[in-house]
Amino acid sequence: MSSERKGTVGKGTAIAIFLVALIVGLAIGIAAAPYFAPPSAPVVTTIAGSVTTIAQPAGLSGEITIGAILPLTGDLATFGENDKLAAEIATTEINQFLRSAGAPWTLKLVVEDTGTNPTIALDKITSLNAKGIKLVIGPMSSGEVRNIKGYVDANKILLISPSSTAPDLAIPGDYVYRYCPDDTIQGLAIARVMYELGIRAIVPVWRGDAWGDGLQAAASKRFQALGGTVAEGVRYAPEAKEFSAEARSLADKVDSLVKSEGLTKDKVGVYLIAFEEAALMFTYMQEYPVLSSVKWFGSDGTANSAKLREEKAAADFSMKTEFLNTIFAATKSEKFKKLNDQIYTTLGRTPETYAIVSYDEMWILALSLLAAQKYDADAIIKVMPTVLSNYFGASGLITLNSAGDRASADYDLWAIMVMDGKPTWMGLGTYVFATDSVSWVAA
């Protein structure tokens, strides 16, 4: 990014940013709602013995719209539902805050369904732009982000994805920001986890898109560096509706690996990089006994998936293979707990981390609007670093790298286990980025 895009703040916004920083700073670590309390009295300065009231800069008024393009249907449908609810919760809280602060504007959230489809995502962002909406959260998949990136950049639309992680989309100076880390870190995490669990050879199975290709490459490179073997894997089409050929090919590869490398089955793993099509895929995989005899590992595309938990065949296969998944870890603060509980109460399931991030994205956009007093992507990008540096969100502190992505993160480890007689996602540990180690939950 240029120095201007990285956050140089003009004098015209300095006072507003100070007010936002003061408000956010007071809110850090406070569990009670609302999280952001307005000052109890007007802000004043004393100059040569006189008192001067600092008025909020004029600019925004009426209803200010933020768009959201999320997968409410398709291969990430339950994740999209989680993220939509989180964004709605944030919008309600933001408007309460704005009213209590006496702001002359409120926030409106407009949600569009991408169907987890890159082509539809482009249609939706084009439609939002035609309505003058220049601030957008989403989409969730890297395939969608890649397909709309050119349009977003050309039309100066600020896009903040909660979950796009493909490493090749980490591009400085563009209009795409990602409040999650890219998959170079998730690759480190899952490789370390597999190796620590005694796995010495893996067969990858991955979704053939921007996200799947990037994560497969990152994880394989790291696993080999640790001393493991990565066999030829199975790359499948994202639009696939049945997986008989993939199951047969994978069974042959796992069987061949065991025989050729002389490894016992407890040393061999399958690394699956998929979205919620994994639930359907598992119905095909269970037909081959060899595939149920080795451990399976997954990613943020399947961690905490309601579909995998709710569909019996998928849940049974997950438990039989000890299917262990990584997803970047939010800071477990009172803010996190409150939002997590709200979503669980409404939807009956624990949300994935990206829903927590979607909540934070709404707040950051609102606070940046308050600071900039201008509905303009470049103006928001200019003040956003200052707002971020003073914001402690439901996902924790958000520090961005030069590409506008979350700079680092730990990764939680999730697997489906039986609890109270039913399949339940359980947190089993955390990969700690700073030490490249795994901390397991005590049994």
C-alpha positions in Angstrom: 0.0 0.0 0.0 1.1 3.6 -0.5 1.7 5.6 2.6 -1.6 7.4 2.1 -3.6 4.1 1.9 -1.8 2.8 5.0 -3.5 5.4 7.1 -2.1 9.0 6.9 -4.8 11.1 8.6 -5.7 14.6 7.4 -6.4 17.4 9.8 -10.1 17.5 8.8 -10.6 14.1 10.4 -8.3 14.4 13.4 -11.0 15.5 15.9 -13.5 12.8 14.8 -10.8 10.1 15.0 -9.9 11.3 18.5 -13.5 11.0 19.6 -13.8 7.5 18.1 -10.5 6.4 19.7 -11.6 7.7 23.0 -14.9 5.9 22.8 -13.4 2.6 21.6 -10.6 2.8 24.1 -13.0 3.2 27.0 -14.8 0.1 25.7 -11.9 -2.3 25.6 -12.5 -5.2 28.0 -16.0 -4.0 29.0 -18.4 -6.9 28.9 -21.7 -5.0 29.4 -23.7 -3.7 26.4 -23.5 -1.4 24.7 -19.8 -2.0 24.2 -19.2 1.6 23.0 -20.5 4.2 25.4 -20.6 7.9 24.2 -18.9 10.6 26.2 -21.1 11.8 29.1 -20.4 15.5 28.3 -19.3 17.6 25.3 -15.6 17.5 24.5 -14.0 20.9 25.2 -10.6 22.5 24.9 -9.3 25.4 26.9 -7.3 28.0 25.0 -5.8 31.0 26.8 -8.4 30.7 29.5 -11.4 30.5 27.2 -13.5 27.3 26.7 -14.3 26.2 23.2 -16.7 23.4 22.4 -15.5 21.0 19.6 -18.4 20.1 17.4 -18.6 16.9 15.4 -17.8 17.6 11.8 -20.8 17.8 9.5 -21.1 15.1 6.9 -23.2 12.0 7.3 -26.9 12.1 7.9 -30.0 9.9 7.4 -29.6 6.2 6.6 -26.1 4.9 5.7 -26.0 1.6 3.9 -23.4 -1.2 4.2 -23.8 -4.2 1.9 -23.1 -7.8 2.7 -22.7 -10.6 0.1 -22.9 -13.9 1.9 -23.5 -17.6 1.0 -27.0 -18.1 2.4 -27.3 -21.1 0.1 -24.7 -23.4 -1.5 -21.7 -25.1 0.0 -21.2 -22.6 2.8 -24.9 -22.0 3.6 -24.8 -22.6 7.4 -21.7 -20.4 7.7 -23.4 -17.7 5.8 -26.4 -17.8 8.1 -24.1 -17.4 11.1 -22.3 -14.4 9.5 -25.6 -12.7 8.6 -26.9 -13.0 12.1 -23.7 -11.6 13.5 -23.8 -8.7 11.2 -27.4 -8.0 12.1 -26.6 -8.1 15.8 -23.8 -5.6 15.2 -26.1 -3.3 13.2 -28.6 -3.2 16.1 -25.9 -2.4 18.6 -24.3 0.2 16.4 -27.6 2.0 15.9 -28.3 2.0 19.6 -24.8 3.6 20.1 -25.4 6.2 17.3 -28.7 7.2 18.8 -27.3 7.5 22.3 -24.4 9.6 20.9 -26.8 11.9 19.1 -25.5 11.1 15.7 -27.6 12.3 12.8 -27.4 9.0 11.0 -28.1 5.3 11.4 -26.8 2.2 9.7 -28.7 0.0 7.3 -27.5 -3.5 6.4 -28.4 -4.9 3.0 -27.7 -8.7 2.6 -27.5 -10.5 -0.7 -27.1 -14.3 -1.2 -24.1 -15.4 -3.4 -25.0 -19.1 -3.3 -21.3 -19.7 -2.7 -21.0 -19.1 -6.4 -18.3 -16.7 -7.9 -20.5 -15.8 -10.8 -23.5 -14.9 -8.6 -21.1 -13.0 -6.3 -20.2 -10.7 -9.2 -23.8 -10.2 -10.1 -24.5 -9.2 -6.5 -21.6 -6.8 -6.1 -22.6 -5.2 -9.4 -26.2 -4.7 -8.1 -25.0 -3.2 -4.9 -22.7 -0.8 -6.7 -25.6 0.3 -9.0 -27.4 1.3 -5.8 -24.5 3.4 -4.7 -23.3 0.9 -2.0 -19.5 1.2 -1.7 -18.8 -0.5 1.6 -19.4 -4.2 1.6 -18.6 -7.2 3.9 -18.0 -10.6 2.4 -18.0 -12.8 0.4 -16.8 -15.8 2.3 -14.9 -17.9 -0.2 -11.7 -17.0 -2.0 -13.1 -18.1 -5.3 -15.8 -15.5 -5.0 -13.4 -12.8 -3.9 -11.1 -13.6 -6.8 -13.9 -13.3 -9.3 -15.1 -9.9 -8.1 -11.7 -8.3 -7.2 -11.2 -6.6 -10.6 -14.7 -5.1 -10.4 -14.2 -4.0 -6.8 -10.9 -2.3 -7.5 -12.1 -0.6 -10.7 -15.2 0.8 -8.9 -13.5 1.7 -5.7 -15.6 -0.5 -3.5 -14.2 -1.3 -0.1 -14.6 -5.1 0.4 -13.8 -6.7 3.7 -14.1 -10.4 3.7 -14.4 -12.3 7.0 -13.0 -15.6 5.7 -11.2 -15.4 2.3 -7.8 -17.0 3.0 -6.2 -17.8 -0.4 -2.5 -16.6 -0.2 -2.5 -15.3 -3.8 -5.1 -12.7 -2.9 -2.8 -11.0 -0.4 -2.2 -8.0 -2.6 -1.1 -4.6 -1.1 -2.8 -1.4 -2.3 -6.1 -2.9 -3.5 -9.7 -2.5 -2.2 -9.9 -6.0 -0.8 -9.3 -6.4 2.9 -9.5 -9.6 4.9 -9.9 -9.6 8.7 -8.7 -13.2 8.8 -5.1 -14.5 8.2 -4.2 -16.0 4.9 -3.6 -19.8 4.6 0.2 -19.7 4.8 -0.5 -19.7 8.6 -3.2 -22.4 8.5 -0.8 -24.5 6.4 1.7 -24.3 9.2 -0.9 -25.1 11.8 -2.4 -28.3 10.2 1.0 -29.6 9.2 2.3 -29.3 12.7 -0.9 -30.9 14.1 -0.7 -33.9 11.8 3.0 -34.5 12.4 2.6 -34.2 16.2 -0.2 -36.8 16.1 2.3 -39.3 14.5 1.1 -38.9 10.9 4.0 -39.4 8.5 2.3 -39.6 5.1 -0.8 -37.8 3.8 -3.1 -38.0 0.8 -4.7 -34.6 0.2 -8.2 -34.2 -1.2 -9.1 -30.7 -2.1 -11.6 -28.4 -3.7 -10.2 -27.2 -7.0 -10.5 -23.4 -6.6 -8.4 -20.5 -5.4 -8.8 -21.4 -1.7 -8.3 -25.2 -2.0 -5.3 -24.9 -4.3 -3.6 -22.3 -2.0 -4.2 -24.2 1.2 -3.2 -27.6 -0.2 0.1 -26.1 -1.4 0.8 -24.3 1.9 0.0 -27.4 4.1 1.9 -29.8 1.8 5.0 -27.6 1.7 5.1 -27.4 5.5 4.4 -31.1 6.1 7.2 -32.1 3.8 9.6 -29.6 5.5 8.7 -31.4 8.8 9.8 -34.7 7.3 6.5 -36.1 6.1 5.5 -37.5 2.8 2.7 -36.0 0.6 1.3 -38.5 -1.9 -0.4 -37.6 -5.1 -3.8 -36.4 -4.1 -7.3 -35.9 -5.5 -8.4 -32.5 -6.8 -12.2 -32.2 -7.4 -14.4 -29.7 -9.1 -16.1 -27.2 -6.8 -19.4 -27.8 -8.7 -19.3 -31.6 -8.2 -22.5 -33.2 -7.1 -21.4 -36.8 -6.6 -18.0 -38.2 -5.5 -17.9 -41.9 -6.5 -14.8 -41.5 -8.7 -13.0 -39.4 -6.1 -13.8 -42.0 -3.4 -12.5 -44.9 -5.5 -9.4 -43.0 -6.4 -8.7 -41.9 -2.9 -9.1 -45.5 -1.6 -6.6 -46.7 -4.2 -4.1 -44.0 -3.2 -4.4 -44.6 0.5 -4.0 -48.4 0.0 -1.0 -47.9 -2.3 0.6 -45.5 0.2 0.3 -48.0 3.0 1.8 -50.8 0.9 4.5 -48.9 -0.9 5.8 -46.9 2.1 5.5 -49.8 4.6 3.6 -47.6 7.0 1.0 -48.7 9.5 -2.4 -47.1 9.0 -2.0 -45.0 12.2 0.9 -43.2 10.4 -1.3 -42.3 7.3 -3.8 -39.5 7.1 -6.2 -38.0 4.6 -6.2 -34.2 4.5 -9.5 -32.9 3.2 -9.9 -29.3 2.1 -13.6 -28.8 1.4 -16.7 -26.8 2.2 -19.9 -28.4 3.4 -20.0 -30.6 0.3 -17.9 -32.8 2.6 -21.1 -34.1 4.2 -22.2 -35.6 0.8 -18.6 -36.7 0.1 -18.5 -38.7 3.3 -21.4 -40.9 2.2 -19.2 -42.1 -0.7 -16.0 -42.4 1.3 -17.6 -44.7 3.9 -18.1 -47.4 1.2 -14.4 -48.1 1.3 -13.1 -49.7 4.6 -9.6 -48.5 4.0 -10.8 -44.8 4.2 -12.4 -45.4 7.5 -9.2 -47.0 8.9 -7.0 -43.9 8.8 -7.3 -40.5 10.5 -8.8 -37.5 8.6 -8.0 -33.9 8.9 -9.8 -30.8 7.7 -9.8 -27.1 7.7 -11.7 -23.9 8.3 -14.1 -24.9 5.5 -15.5 -27.7 7.6 -14.8 -26.7 11.2 -18.0 -26.2 13.2 -20.1 -27.1 10.1 -23.7 -27.6 11.2 -24.3 -29.8 8.2 -21.5 -32.3 9.1 -22.9 -32.5 12.6 -26.6 -32.8 11.7 -26.4 -35.4 8.9 -26.0 -38.8 10.6 -23.8 -40.4 7.9 -21.4 -37.4 7.9 -21.3 -37.2 11.7 -20.6 -41.0 12.0 -17.8 -40.9 9.4 -16.3 -37.8 11.1 -16.3 -39.5 14.5 -15.0 -42.8 13.2 -12.0 -41.1 11.4 -11.4 -38.6 14.3 -11.8 -35.8 11.7 -9.9 -32.9 13.2 -10.3 -29.4 11.8 -8.4 -26.1 12.1 -9.9 -22.6 12.1 -8.3 -19.4 13.3 -8.9 -18.6 16.9 -10.7 -15.6 18.3 -9.6 -14.1 21.6 -11.9 -15.7 24.2 -13.0 -12.4 25.9 -16.3 -11.5 27.4 -17.3 -9.8 24.1 -16.6 -13.1 22.3 -18.6 -15.1 24.8 -21.6 -12.7 24.7 -21.8 -12.8 20.9 -21.1 -16.5 20.7 -24.0 -17.1 23.1 -26.4 -14.8 21.2 -25.8 -16.7 18.0 -26.1 -20.1 19.7 -29.4 -19.1 21.4 -30.9 -18.0 18.0 -29.5 -20.7 15.7 -28.9 -23.6 18.1 -25.3 -24.0 17.0 -21.8 -22.7 17.8 -20.8 -20.3 15.1 -17.5 -20.5 13.2 -14.9 -17.8 14.0 -15.7 -15.9 10.7 -19.2 -15.0 12.1 -17.4 -13.3 15.0 -15.2 -11.5 12.5 -18.3 -10.3 10.5 -19.6 -8.6 13.7 -16.2 -6.8 14.1 -16.3 -5.7 10.4 -19.6 -3.9 10.9 -18.3 -2.1 13.9 -15.0 -1.1 12.2 -16.9 0.3 9.2 -19.3 2.2 11.5 -16.6 3.7 13.6 -14.6 4.6 10.5 -17.6 6.3 9.1 -17.9 8.2 12.3 -14.3 9.3 12.0 -14.3 10.1 8.3 -17.7 11.7 8.2 -17.8 10.7 4.6 -19.3 7.8 2.7 -16.3 7.0 0.5 -14.1 3.9 0.3 -10.8 5.9 0.1 -11.8 8.0 3.1 -12.6 4.9 5.2 -9.4 3.2 4.1 -7.5 6.2 5.3 -8.9 6.3 8.8 -9.4 2.5 9.3 -5.8 1.8 10.6 -6.3 4.3 13.4 -9.7 2.9 14.3 -8.3 -0.7 14.3 -5.4 0.3 16.5 -7.9 1.5 19.2 -10.5 -1.3 18.8 -10.7 -4.6 20.8 -13.4 -6.6 19.1 -15.3 -9.8 19.6 -12.5 -11.6 17.7 -9.8 -9.7 19.6 -7.3 -7.2 18.4 -7.1 -6.9 14.6 -3.7 -6.1 13.3 -3.4 -6.0 9.5 -0.3 -6.6 7.4 0.8 -4.7 4.3 -1.8 -6.6 2.1 -4.7 -5.6 4.4 -5.0 -9.1 5.9 -5.0 -10.1 9.5 -1.3 -10.4 10.3 -1.2 -13.5 12.5 -3.4 -15.8 14.5 -3.6 -19.0 16.5 -5.8 -21.9 15.3 -8.4 -23.8 17.3 -8.8 -27.5 16.7 -12.3 -28.9 16.4 -13.7 -32.4 16.1 -17.2 -34.0 16.3 -17.7 -36.1 19.4 -20.7 -37.5 21.3 -21.9 -35.2 24.1 -25.2 -35.8 25.9 -26.0 -38.5 23.4 -25.7 -36.4 20.3 -22.9 -35.4 17.9 -21.3 -32.1 19.0 -18.4 -30.0 17.8 -15.8 -30.0 20.6 -12.6 -27.9 20.9 -9.7 -30.2 21.5 -6.8 -27.8 21.4 -5.0 -24.8 19.9 -2.1 -24.3 17.5 0.0 -21.5 18.9 1.5 -19.5 16.1 4.2 -17.8 18.2 5.8 -21.1 19.2 4.7 -23.3 16.4 3.3 -25.8 18.9 0.0 -27.4 19.9 -1.7 -27.0 23.2 -4.2 -29.8 23.8 -7.2 -29.6 26.0 -6.8 -31.9 29.0 -9.1 -34.9 28.8 
